[in-house]
Amino acid sequence: MTAPALLAPFILARGHSALSASGAMTPVSESSALETAAQKNSCVVGLVPFSPEEPAYLAVPDSLVPTETPNLAIRQQPEPVRLSGLDNPGYRQAVAQAVESMNRGEYDKVVLARLLTADYDNDLNLPALLETLRAQQQRATVFSVKLPNGEYLMGASPELVFKSGADGFSTGPLAGSATRTAPIGSTEDAQIGEALLRSAKDRAEHATVVQDIKQRLSPLTLDMKIPATPSLKMTPQLWHLGTDIAGTLKPGLSSLDGARAIHPTPAICGTPTELARRVIEKLEPFERGFFGGLVGYMDAEGNGEWHLVLRCARVSARRAILFAGAGIVKDSAPMNEHAETASKFDTFARALGWDTASWAEKISLPAGGGALNDA
């Protein structure tokens, strides 16, 4: 059963501010998108799949309307009657297989994801779910997009993939993370972040992502500024290593061109990229589709922003399918990676009202703010 159309077909929000698609949605291809947006005096909104070979899901709405919600509230949802995938032996087996391959020197890193499915006897309140997600994740970019099958893809993206405007472009890759297991704002919480910032392993993985983006964007840019060292970024659940990159695109290129050039990055795919994609296709028992893809918008001049589709789920009236992944390297432990993905499910699970504190016993979640890897 699909969800009733109670939400705008496209919503992108930060804090109390949001952009919502209004009126008729005109489907467009990437090649015709900007021309159609100019003709309608509007903009382009939509999704880009994880796989760069798959076409984007784009539309031009009659308008993209800014809105303000002064009082965001946490709303209650029904309890699920069935939860599938919390414990996932197949995922641990896939991680073990990937580790064996990397220790044979076949590739350097792969990001493996898994799903968690919740079924309901009573309808989810999707507008209330989106409001709760916005209330809980005010530092993230919260999104909701109606899919062709009537489901909604919702999430709280921690990562800006590409943004461009009159003053240039920016991108903010995240790679290397740690769970915020201590009370937020406490000395212990700060120590977890500082430990991540000092981690040689996480710094090396982050540098790989930044270098990959630099190589891919260089042919599209007139100039680019990259800080020498990463900084700490935060969500309510995680500390991240992030680097704020800025520069100027060559004339005639759009924000989507920039986003396409660097997607998928090693942080969501692996290295070498093409080999990692083949490994993902082999080891993940589902097609990612828009999971791990891009969500965003651009105006008729091509200026806009595109964010990574993470901390997310496909939701309908009586089902929610959550997505989370972890970066696997040659010294990864299957149980730890399984626990890491569980911690990343937490963002959307909390919006659904689930008690995730009890998950640690079921999946042996390590205590003390262990380092995480991407996705």
N, C-alpha and C positions, 0 to 999 in steps of 0.2 A: 504494500500500500504506500503510495507516495504522499508527500506532505501537501496540505492545502496551500494555495498561493496567498499566504498572509503577509509575506515579506516582499519588499522591492526585489526585482530580479538581480540587482547588484548593489552592494553596500560596502563601503570602505570607511573605517572609523578609527580615530585615535582619541582616547579620552572621551570628552563630552561632544566632540565634533565629528560629523560624518558627511559623506557624500553618498547620495542615493539616486539610482537611475529612476527616471519618471517617464511615463508615456510609453509609446510603442518602441519595441526593440528591433532594429533593422540588422539582421545578420550580415556580416561582412567578412571578406578574406583579408589577410594581411596586406595584400597588394592593393586592395581597393579601400582600405579602412580610412585613411586620412582624407581621401577625396570625398568619400561619403560624409565624413564628419564635417568637412568644410561646406558641403552642399546643404546639410541640415543645421549648420551653425551650432554644432554640438561637439561631442568627443567620442572616443572609442573606449569601451570597457571590456573586460573579460579575463580569460584564463589561457595560459600556455601549458601544455602537458609536460611531464618529466622528460619524455623522449623528444629530442629536437626534430626527429623525422615526422612526428605527428602534427597535424595542423592545429593552429590556435582556435579557440572558441571565443570569437569576438562579436560584438554588436555595437551599433550606434543608437543610443537612446534618444528620445525627443529632447531630453535635458538631463543634466547631472546636477542635482539640487543639494546645496549645503544645508545641513540641519544641526541644531544644538539640542542636547538632552541634558538639562542641568542636574537632574537627580536620577542617576543610574542606580538601579536596585538589583539585589540578588534575589532571583525568583525560584520558587520550588518547582521541581519536575517529578513525575511519577517514578516509582522504583522499577528497575528492569526485572523481568521475570527470568531472564536467562542472560548469562555473560559468558561469551566464548572467546578463548584465546589469552586469558590472563596468564595461565601457565602454558607455554608453547615449546614442547620438546623439539619440534621440527625446526624452530628458529635456532635453538642451541646447536642442533646438528649442523645446520647451514653455517653457523659461525665457525664451528670446529673444522668443517670442510674448507672454508675460506682460509683459516689459519694454516692448515696443512699446505695449501697451495702457495701461500705467501712465504712460508718457510722453505719451500722448494724454489723460491725466487721467481714465481710466475707473474706476480704483480705486487704493488706496494701497499695498496689500501682499497677497501671496498665498503660502501655504506649499505648495510642490509637492514631492511625494515620488516615490520610485522603489523598485523591488524588485531584489534580488539573489538568484538561485535556485541552489542547489547540489544536485546529484543524486549518489547513492551506489550502489555495488554491494553494499556491506556495511551491516548495520544500525547506526544510531546507538544509543549507549547513553544513553537520555534521562535516567535518574536521575543518571548521571555528568555529563552535560551541565549539568544544573541545579546540581549541586554545584560544578562548575568555575565557573559564572557567579557563584555565591554567594562562592566563594573570591576571585575576581578583582574583584568589585564590592561590597565590603563597606560602602561608603557609600550605595549605592543600595537601593531596595526591589525585591527580586528576586521575580518571580512566575511561576507556571505554572498554566494553566487548561486542562482538557480541553474541547475544542470538540465540538459535536454530531456532526461528521464523523469524530471519532476522533483528529484532530490535537491537538497541544498548542500553545497560545500561551504563549511564554516570553519573558522580557525582564528588564532591569534599569532600572527607572524612576528617573530623576533628580529627578522632580517630584511633590510632593504637591499634588493639586488641591484637596482639601477633607478636613478632619478635624474631628470634633466629639466632645465629651465633656461631663462634668458641669461642667467649668470653662470651657466656651465652644468656639469653633471657631477653626481656623487654616487658612490656605492659603498656599502658597509659590510664586508664579509665577516661572518662569525665562524670560528673554528676553534675547538677546544672549550670544554665546559665543565662545570662542577655543580653538583646538587647543593642547594642552600638548605642544609639539614638543621642548622642552628637558627634560633629566632632572628628574624630580619632586623637588621640594625644593631645586633649585638656584636661584641668583640669577637666572638667565635665565628660569626657570619663573615665579618671583615677578614678574618684570618683565612677562611676558606678561599675567598677571592684572591688574597695576596699569594696564597700557595699556588693557585692556578697561574697567576701572573709569573711566578718563578719557575714553573714546571718546564724543564727543558724539552720533554716529550711533546707537551701541548704547544709550546712556542714553535717547535720544528714543524708540527703539523699545520699550525696557523700560517707559518711562512710559506709553506708549499701552496696553500690556497691563494695567498696574496700574489705570489710569483706567477701562478697560473692565470689569475685575472689580469695582471700586468701584461703578460704575453698576448692574451686574447684581445685586450682593448687597445693595445698600442697602434695597430693598423687603422683604428677608427678615430684616433684622437689627435688633436693639435698639441696638447700638453697634458701632463698628468702629475699630480703630487701625491706621494705615498709616504706616510710617516715611517720612521725607521723601526719603531716598536709598537706593538699593539697596546690597547687600553682595555680596562674592564668595562663590560656592559652587563646589565642585569635585567632579569624578569623576576616575578615573585617566586619562581621555582629554581632558577638557575643563575649562576655566574657564567659569562661568556668572555672569551678573548675576541676583541673586535678591532678592525682597522678602518678608519675613515679616509677613503680615497676620493679625490676630487680632480676635475680637469675640464677640458673643452672638447666637445665632439667636432668632427669635421662637418662642414656645411652639408645639409641635405639628409642627415641621419637623424633618426627618431630615438626616443627613449626605449622603444621596443627593439630597435636595432641593437642598441647597447646591451640590453638585457639578454637578447638572444645570443649575442657574441660570447657571453661568459657563462651561459646556462647550458648544461648543469655543471656547477663547479665541483672540485674535489670534495667539498664539504657535504654535498648531497649525493655524490656519485662514487668518487674514488679516483685512484691514479694507477696507471695511465687511464684516462677517461674512457676511451672506447673499449678497452679490455674490461674495465670495471663494469660498464654497462652490460656487456655480454655475461659477466658473472652474475649480475643482478637478475637478468632474465632467466638464467639457469637455476639460481638458488632460491629466489622468491616465488612462492606458489600463487601469486596473484599479479595482475597487471597494475602498475602504479596509476596509470591514467593521469589525472591532475594532481594526485598526491606527489609532493616533491617538485611540483611545477611552479608557475608564476601566476600571480593575481595582480591586477592593476588597471590603470587607465592612462590615456594621453589625449591632449587636445588636438585640434586640427593642424597645429604646427608640429606635432610630434613630441611636445613637451609633456612629461607626466612621470609616473612612478610605478615600479613593479617590485613586488615583494614575494618572498619565498613562501610557498604553500606548506607550512609546517604547523605543529601543535594544533592539529585539525581533525575533522571528521566529515564524512558524508552522512547527512541526517535526513530522515523522512519521518512520517507521522509516528511510526512504531519501531524504528530501528536507527541505531547510530553505529557507524563503523569508524573507529578511531585508528589513526596511522601514527607510527613512530619508528625512528631508525637510529642506528648507532654506527659510527665509523669503526671498521674492523681493521686492525693491523696485526702484524705477525706475533705479537705477544698478548693479544686479546684472549680473555677467558670467557667461554660461552655463557657461564652463569652470570658473570658481571655484566656482559653486554645485554643479556636478557633483563637484568635488573635496571640497567640504564634506560632501556626503552620503556620500561614500566614507569620510571620517573618522568618521562616525557609525555606519556599518556595523561599524566596528572593534570596538565593544564586544562584539557577539555573535560576530563572526568570530573574535576571540581565544578565546572560550569553545569554539569548534569546533576550535581549534588551527591556524588558518590563519596563514600568514606574510604579514601585511598590509604589511610594510615595502616589499615589491616593488611594491605598488600605485601608488606615487607616479609611477614611470616610465610606467605604463600610462595614468594619468589626469591627469598633470601637476599633482600635488598641490603647492600652493604651500608653500614653506618659511617658517619664522619665526613660526609661530603666528598665521596670519591670522584675522581675526574671522569668526565664524560667525553664522548667524541661525536660532535656534529649532529646533524639531522634532528 
